[in-house]
Amino acid sequence: MNDGVQHLTGLVWSVADLLRGDYKKSDYGKVILPFTVLRRLECVLEPTRDKVADLADQYEDSEIAPKGLLQRASGHVFYNTSHLTLREIASDPANTAKNLQIYVRAFSDEAREILDRFDFDGQTRRLDGAGLLQHVTGKFADLDLRPDVVPDHRMSPVFEELIRRFAEHSNETAGEHFTPRDVIRLTVNLLVSPDSDIVTAPGAIRTVMDPACGTGGMLSAAEDHIKALNPDATVDVYGQELNPESWALCQSDFLIKGKSPGNIAFGNSLTDDGHAQRKFDYLLANPPYGIEWKKAKAEVEREHQELGASGRFGAGLPRINDGSLLFLQHMISKMKPVDVNGEGGSRVAIIFNGSPLSNGAAGSGESEIRRWILENDWLEGIIALPEQLFYNTGIFTYLWILTNRKTSDRNGRVVLLDARDEWQKMRKSLGDKRREVGNEHVRAIAELYEQALQISQDPKNPRHAKVKVLPNEYFGYQQVTVEQPLKFRFEANDETLTALAAAKPVQRLEKSEQFVAAVRTLRGSSWDTQAQALTAMKRVVAAAGLSWPTGGPLAKAVRDAIGVRDPRGEIQRVRGVVEADAKLREYKRIPLGADVDDYLAREIKPKIPDAWIDPAKTKTGYQIRPELFFAARLKATFAPLEDFCRLVAERIDPQNSETEESPEDASSYLKEKLRYLRAQDLHVVDSALELPSPPEGTTALTPCAGGDIVGRSGSWRLLPQLFGQAVTSLIVLHPQDPRTGRALCEWLNSPAATKELPAGSDLMMLPVPVDVVGAEEFDDLLENVQSARHRLRAATSDLLPNVFSGTDSNIQELRRTIQAADAEALLIGGLTQALEDPVSRAEWSYPFHVAALARRYRISSIAPSTHPAERMDSLLKLGEGIARTLGIIALAELAQADREEFLKTLRQKFRSGATFGTWTTILGWQAAAGWAILDPDARGDAHLLLRGIKEFRNSGSAHAHGVREMHEIGDAADELEHLVLRTLRSVSWLATTHWDWVERCEYLDTASFNLVKQRLRGSHPAWEPIEESSQHPLRPKHIYVGNGPTKAPLDLWPLASVDVCSDCKTRELFLVDKVEQGVLTLKSLRDHPIEITYPDL
């Protein structure tokens, strides 16, 4: 987010300091939001305020309200007829409440309705009662929100940030009010861009509608996008919103922009269509995910039943706990029809979670809605978006694009796009939002969508795996019911005879007890057929002097009671028709056009010869399976998990099992000896001896031991070899080769295993990358990774415990405990920032020249007075510092690989001094030539990113500050920041490459040396003494880079040196800057120079 927006938001939110104590944090927004709107309205009207008030005075006694005259005088569709201002109201403490009420009532109806939706009167009474009204009014009167100071495109993000902060302190979520702007940009681009010919035509008029518009961000973005394509286009936007505060913010924004007040309707779109009978060119929405529509149930069901296909919800009704597809039906009902010439029509964009893709079986409301959409050929494409894009949820989301005027090449087909990798990490998380879709990602997704048909047909295209183009019929299926005959053998035992006695037809017999007693004489008998069983039973009943009752219910009760299912038993029939066994019934899905009889003969009959498909139960369903979007990202050979390990199926019952040691009292023995591994113990316990015994009543537990992989979806652990033996209710996998355990565990915990497989997939059929699992080098590396991960979890497990878990006996002690926890929380926040924020991580652990520049940028970025141009300058210096550090390493590598080429490069490239371009050129050569001594596999694309930073600097985006608006410079700084942060992440390996200045190298033996060194750690300017052993002799007074005692470190001489600066009298690190006539000039970060004579040059 732009620093100017953050700064202004901070000023507005500082009013909360006045509210603290009288208002709960969750209520701050109820004051701050309406007062911000009020102040914004006042600032907008300020140039014409006196003119409007004077005009109103002239008509004071007139019965005719001169609304049109006042609007013209105001220059806006709203106005205020009072001579008062907020500053004047605040200056009169005794009359603040009265004057504020007069002032608000002087607004025109449109503006007053906005404040009413905030319950402004109620809040001012509460503030007045608390003695805060005059102070709050004065605070807002000091805010300068004039449009020439805070343009509309900056004011909207301010409102959104205020809402986000408000949501943090309440039970609401920011996502209920607005959609992140990066997601909006993508949505609008895919919605409008295919119509570029239409919107750029002279005299173009376009209408846009959002039925769940929140604060109006999507509508504003759509209008801006169209206006950018055609400044002369007329764009009319319409919306509807249920939340009163969101509606008020949206309405105020649109009023200020001169939009018609009636265009933003208030209310529930599903029950009270605020734009009935209207059709629109573009419809877009991000409705709430998984929100039940119980309150709208009566009205929606009435329309569904009474209007059917002529209404909005004729296709079907989804389950009550998710109304997403109701919004989509509502939007489709507002598409313009296409005439015989192909003119007209609409485009729709809507953001869903995964539920609308596949929820609902064949014949359900959800399935029928999808069927209706696909059979009408309205679905153009679906884009799978990255996770962690939204403020209130981290789940994967999907952008649906629909239209009733597809291009001819897309008719009958649907584009599925995997855009889950198109994101960049945010420097600071906002709620659940940790990622954003940058401008370059929007362009990449739009290009991929536009070229989807060609890419899908070109297997050689590098993006081919991300695109699928499938016919509409592909998503349809037939749900067939596979039946098997009910087969019984017949037994008279305690269980079946008890069931017979309990059957209602038997209990209704006049002599039921005698009947049951007679039948019990057959205990221990069995029969192959029902006829044999009935004959035997009739005989004993007659022998008891009873007659056999007539009627079908008794015969069926007898059969069901004494019948025992048996695959070799007698096939049961009802009136000559084979009876199906409900317990063996299966539902199968076959393609929409497949022949059912052929499927039965090919797939079912060979396994179950007497099975059949009941055609009366066949249903048609439509489903878009989520796994269709997921392509294997890893280019490797895959094999099923069952090839690498077995699923432990053995079960132990602690209550009943016997053991050789104690057959007489197995239960107590097992309770004493067995250890029970629970889910909460999985990642924190290293030995079975630390585990409790199985609780009473626990049965069917799975044994596990060291070397086993234990867990469940998304949470697996390879138990340490010395863990011991335990039992668990979790899943246990036993690797066939112990060396594959770590890689298997890592893969099981990966998104590929937890998110990309369809629900209910067989775990043992999970595809596993053979090349990784079988590689010994990966096993060694993963041992370090997983051990560090486990240590981190253990180290943090005791931090910030529940404040009520201690032994505090009074309130004062508890208060001190809470204060201590708060202090610890602040400390932890500072520590974790270095892990979350790439700038802080660089400042903490990267080589000094990068770390110190990262520190400078961090400090400048948080200073309120920093101009965006200064921020951009700090970013460019940080980018050049990264390039310089990498370039020094690259040159040192070249010196070892090809000394003549190294000397030639120094003479040619450093004759006039090193520039940003010098370093990026050297890094480009390195990448092309493959010089690689330090972590070659970790290099990634840093040289390309650095080249992008250099081109950004040279393009003019970083210059001409004097002729650009501040917000434009801020936007450019934001774009540059994303590029620099990506570069910092791409060189994270620098954190392990220490730059050490060797003071002494002491000989120990022929293969061992003791090094006395000094090291700069992160951005700290003081040198830290280090002493460690090495297998390699190193030259004193040289700087070496390396990451381990066994690997030969890289000598940076003469490219880097340490010396006491003659100017500042401190020891500094100097890096090469210029080469001239055998003399190298090196400069420190403070730009202090030293010279080194190098005869080889």
Rosetta blueprint (number, residue, H / E / L):
1 M L
2 N L
3 D H
4 G H
5 V H
6 Q H
7 H H
8 L H
9 T H
10 G H
11 L H
12 V H
13 W H
14 S L
15 V L
16 A H
17 D H
18 L H
19 L H
20 R E
21 G L
22 D L
23 Y E
24 K L
25 K H
26 S H
27 D H
28 Y H
29 G H
30 K H
31 V H
32 I H
33 L H
34 P H
35 F H
36 T H
37 V H
38 L H
39 R H
40 R H
41 L H
42 E H
43 C H
44 V H
45 L H
46 E H
47 P H
48 T H
49 R H
50 D H
51 K H
52 V H
53 A H
54 D H
55 L H
56 A H
57 D H
58 Q H
59 Y L
60 E L
61 D L
62 S L
63 E L
64 I L
65 A L
66 P L
67 K H
68 G H
69 L H
70 L H
71 Q H
72 R H
73 A H
74 S H
75 G L
76 H L
77 V L
78 F L
79 Y L
80 N E
81 T L
82 S L
83 H L
84 L L
85 T L
86 L H
87 R H
88 E H
89 I H
90 A H
91 S L
92 D L
93 P H
94 A H
95 N H
96 T H
97 A H
98 K H
99 N H
100 L H
101 Q H
102 I H
103 Y H
104 V H
105 R H
106 A L
107 F E
108 S L
109 D H
110 E H
111 A H
112 R H
113 E H
114 I H
115 L H
116 D H
117 R H
118 F L
119 D L
120 F H
121 D H
122 G H
123 Q H
124 T H
125 R H
126 R H
127 L H
128 D H
129 G H
130 A L
131 G L
132 L L
133 L H
134 Q H
135 H H
136 V H
137 T H
138 G H
139 K H
140 F H
141 A H
142 D L
143 L L
144 D L
145 L L
146 R L
147 P L
148 D L
149 V L
150 V L
151 P L
152 D H
153 H H
154 R H
155 M H
156 S H
157 P H
158 V H
159 F H
160 E H
161 E H
162 L H
163 I H
164 R H
165 R H
166 F H
167 A H
168 E H
169 H L
170 S L
171 N L
172 E L
173 T L
174 A H
175 G H
176 E H
177 H L
178 F L
179 T L
180 P L
181 R H
182 D H
183 V H
184 I H
185 R H
186 L H
187 T H
188 V H
189 N H
190 L H
191 L H
192 V H
193 S H
194 P H
195 D H
196 S H
197 D H
198 I H
199 V H
200 T L
201 A L
202 P L
203 G L
204 A L
205 I E
206 R E
207 T E
208 V E
209 M E
210 D E
211 P L
212 A L
213 C L
214 G L
215 T L
216 G L
217 G H
218 M H
219 L H
220 S H
221 A H
222 A H
223 E H
224 D H
225 H H
226 I H
227 K H
228 A H
229 L H
230 N L
231 P L
232 D L
233 A L
234 T E
235 V E
236 D E
237 V E
238 Y E
239 G E
240 Q E
241 E E
242 L L
243 N L
244 P H
245 E H
246 S H
247 W H
248 A H
249 L H
250 C H
251 Q H
252 S H
253 D H
254 F H
255 L H
256 I H
257 K L
258 G L
259 K L
260 S L
261 P H
262 G H
263 N H
264 I E
265 A E
266 F E
267 G L
268 N L
269 S L
270 L L
271 T L
272 D L
273 D L
274 G L
275 H L
276 A L
277 Q L
278 R L
279 K L
280 F E
281 D L
282 Y E
283 L E
284 L E
285 A E
286 N L
287 P L
288 P L
289 Y L
290 G L
291 I L
292 E L
293 W L
294 K H
295 K H
296 A H
297 K H
298 A H
299 E H
300 V H
301 E H
302 R H
303 E H
304 H H
305 Q H
306 E H
307 L H
308 G H
309 A H
310 S H
311 G L
312 R L
313 F L
314 G L
315 A L
316 G L
317 L L
318 P L
319 R L
320 I L
321 N L
322 D L
323 G L
324 S H
325 L H
326 L H
327 F H
328 L H
329 Q H
330 H H
331 M H
332 I H
333 S L
334 K L
335 M E
336 K L
337 P L
338 V E
339 D L
340 V L
341 N L
342 G L
343 E L
344 G E
345 G L
346 S L
347 R E
348 V E
349 A E
350 I E
351 I E
352 F E
353 N L
354 G L
355 S H
356 P H
357 L H
358 S H
359 N L
360 G L
361 A L
362 A L
363 G L
364 S L
365 G H
366 E H
367 S H
368 E H
369 I H
370 R H
371 R H
372 W H
373 I H
374 L H
375 E H
376 N L
377 D L
378 W L
379 L E
380 E E
381 G E
382 I E
383 I E
384 A E
385 L L
386 P L
387 E L
388 Q L
389 L L
390 F L
391 Y L
392 N L
393 T L
394 G L
395 I L
396 F L
397 T L
398 Y E
399 L E
400 W E
401 I E
402 L E
403 T E
404 N L
405 R L
406 K L
407 T L
408 S H
409 D H
410 R H
411 N L
412 G L
413 R E
414 V E
415 V E
416 L E
417 L E
418 D E
419 A L
420 R L
421 D L
422 E L
423 W L
424 Q E
425 K E
426 M E
427 R E
428 K E
429 S E
430 L E
431 G L
432 D L
433 K E
434 R E
435 R E
436 E E
437 V L
438 G L
439 N H
440 E H
441 H H
442 V H
443 R H
444 A H
445 I H
446 A H
447 E H
448 L H
449 Y H
450 E H
451 Q L
452 A H
453 L H
454 Q H
455 I H
456 S H
457 Q L
458 D L
459 P L
460 K L
461 N L
462 P L
463 R L
464 H H
465 A H
466 K H
467 V E
468 K E
469 V E
470 L E
471 P E
472 N H
473 E H
474 Y H
475 F H
476 G E
477 Y E
478 Q E
479 Q E
480 V E
481 T E
482 V E
483 E E
484 Q L
485 P E
486 L L
487 K E
488 F E
489 R E
490 F E
491 E E
492 A L
493 N L
494 D H
495 E H
496 T H
497 L H
498 T H
499 A H
500 L H
501 A H
502 A H
503 A L
504 K H
505 P H
506 V H
507 Q H
508 R L
509 L L
510 E L
511 K L
512 S H
513 E H
514 Q H
515 F H
516 V H
517 A H
518 A H
519 V H
520 R H
521 T L
522 L L
523 R L
524 G L
525 S L
526 S E
527 W E
528 D L
529 T L
530 Q H
531 A H
532 Q H
533 A H
534 L H
535 T H
536 A H
537 M H
538 K H
539 R H
540 V H
541 V H
542 A H
543 A H
544 A L
545 G L
546 L L
547 S L
548 W L
549 P L
550 T L
551 G L
552 G H
553 P H
554 L H
555 A H
556 K H
557 A H
558 V H
559 R H
560 D H
561 A H
562 I H
563 G E
564 V E
565 R E
566 D L
567 P L
568 R L
569 G L
570 E E
571 I E
572 Q L
573 R E
574 V E
575 R L
576 G L
577 V E
578 V E
579 E L
580 A E
581 D L
582 A H
583 K H
584 L H
585 R L
586 E E
587 Y E
588 K E
589 R E
590 I E
591 P E
592 L L
593 G L
594 A L
595 D L
596 V H
597 D H
598 D H
599 Y H
600 L H
601 A H
602 R H
603 E H
604 I H
605 K L
606 P L
607 K L
608 I L
609 P L
610 D L
611 A L
612 W E
613 I E
614 D L
615 P H
616 A H
617 K H
618 T L
619 K E
620 T E
621 G E
622 Y E
623 Q L
624 I L
625 R L
626 P H
627 E H
628 L H
629 F H
630 F L
631 A L
632 A L
633 R L
634 L L
635 K L
636 A L
637 T L
638 F E
639 A E
640 P E
641 L H
642 E H
643 D H
644 F L
645 C E
646 R E
647 L E
648 V L
649 A L
650 E L
651 R L
652 I E
653 D L
654 P L
655 Q L
656 N L
657 S L
658 E L
659 T L
660 E L
661 E L
662 S L
663 P L
664 E L
665 D L
666 A H
667 S H
668 S H
669 Y H
670 L H
671 K H
672 E H
673 K H
674 L L
675 R L
676 Y E
677 L E
678 R L
679 A H
680 Q H
681 D H
682 L L
683 H L
684 V L
685 V L
686 D L
687 S L
688 A H
689 L H
690 E H
691 L L
692 P L
693 S L
694 P L
695 P L
696 E L
697 G L
698 T L
699 T L
700 A L
701 L E
702 T E
703 P E
704 C E
705 A E
706 G L
707 G L
708 D L
709 I E
710 V E
711 G E
712 R E
713 S L
714 G L
715 S E
716 W E
717 R E
718 L E
719 L L
720 P L
721 Q L
722 L L
723 F L
724 G L
725 Q E
726 A E
727 V E
728 T E
729 S L
730 L L
731 I E
732 V E
733 L E
734 H E
735 P E
736 Q L
737 D L
738 P H
739 R H
740 T H
741 G H
742 R H
743 A H
744 L H
745 C H
746 E H
747 W H
748 L H
749 N L
750 S L
751 P H
752 A H
753 A H
754 T H
755 K L
756 E L
757 L L
758 P L
759 A L
760 G L
761 S L
762 D L
763 L H
764 M H
765 M H
766 L L
767 P E
768 V E
769 P E
770 V H
771 D H
772 V H
773 V H
774 G L
775 A L
776 E H
777 E H
778 F H
779 D H
780 D H
781 L H
782 L H
783 E H
784 N H
785 V H
786 Q H
787 S H
788 A H
789 R H
790 H H
791 R H
792 L H
793 R H
794 A H
795 A H
796 T H
797 S L
798 D L
799 L L
800 L L
801 P L
802 N L
803 V L
804 F L
805 S L
806 G L
807 T L
808 D L
809 S L
810 N L
811 I H
812 Q H
813 E H
814 L H
815 R H
816 R H
817 T H
818 I H
819 Q H
820 A H
821 A H
822 D H
823 A H
824 E H
825 A H
826 L H
827 L H
828 I H
829 G H
830 G H
831 L H
832 T H
833 Q H
834 A H
835 L H
836 E H
837 D L
838 P H
839 V H
840 S H
841 R H
842 A H
843 E H
844 W H
845 S H
846 Y L
847 P L
848 F H
849 H H
850 V H
851 A H
852 A H
853 L H
854 A H
855 R H
856 R H
857 Y H
858 R H
859 I H
860 S H
861 S H
862 I H
863 A L
864 P L
865 S L
866 T L
867 H L
868 P H
869 A H
870 E H
871 R H
872 M H
873 D H
874 S H
875 L H
876 L H
877 K H
878 L H
879 G H
880 E H
881 G H
882 I H
883 A H
884 R H
885 T H
886 L H
887 G H
888 I H
889 I H
890 A H
891 L H
892 A H
893 E H
894 L H
895 A H
896 Q H
897 A H
898 D L
899 R H
900 E H
901 E H
902 F H
903 L H
904 K H
905 T H
906 L H
907 R H
908 Q H
909 K H
910 F L
911 R L
912 S L
913 G L
914 A L
915 T L
916 F H
917 G H
918 T H
919 W H
920 T H
921 T H
922 I H
923 L H
924 G H
925 W H
926 Q H
927 A H
928 A H
929 A H
930 G L
931 W L
932 A L
933 I L
934 L L
935 D L
936 P H
937 D H
938 A H
939 R L
940 G L
941 D L
942 A H
943 H H
944 L H
945 L H
946 L H
947 R H
948 G H
949 I H
950 K H
951 E H
952 F H
953 R H
954 N H
955 S L
956 G L
957 S L
958 A L
959 H L
960 A L
961 H H
962 G H
963 V H
964 R L
965 E L
966 M H
967 H H
968 E H
969 I H
970 G H
971 D H
972 A H
973 A H
974 D H
975 E H
976 L H
977 E H
978 H H
979 L H
980 V H
981 L H
982 R H
983 T H
984 L H
985 R H
986 S H
987 V L
988 S H
989 W H
990 L H
991 A H
992 T H
993 T L
994 H E
995 W E
996 D E
997 W E
998 V E
999 E E
1000 R E
1001 C E
1002 E E
1003 Y E
1004 L E
1005 D E
1006 T L
1007 A L
1008 S E
1009 F E
1010 N E
1011 L E
1012 V E
1013 K E
1014 Q E
1015 R E
1016 L E
1017 R L
1018 G L
1019 S L
1020 H L
1021 P L
1022 A L
1023 W E
1024 E E
1025 P E
1026 I E
1027 E E
1028 E E
1029 S E
1030 S E
1031 Q L
1032 H L
1033 P L
1034 L L
1035 R L
1036 P L
1037 K L
1038 H L
1039 I E
1040 Y E
1041 V E
1042 G E
1043 N L
1044 G L
1045 P L
1046 T L
1047 K L
1048 A L
1049 P L
1050 L E
1051 D E
1052 L L
1053 W L
1054 P L
1055 L L
1056 A E
1057 S E
1058 V E
1059 D E
1060 V E
1061 C L
1062 S L
1063 D L
1064 C L
1065 K L
1066 T L
1067 R E
1068 E E
1069 L E
1070 F E
1071 L E
1072 V E
1073 D E
1074 K E
1075 V E
1076 E E
1077 Q L
1078 G L
1079 V E
1080 L E
1081 T E
1082 L E
1083 K E
1084 S L
1085 L L
1086 R L
1087 D L
1088 H L
1089 P E
1090 I E
1091 E E
1092 I E
1093 T E
1094 Y L
1095 P L
1096 D L
1097 L L
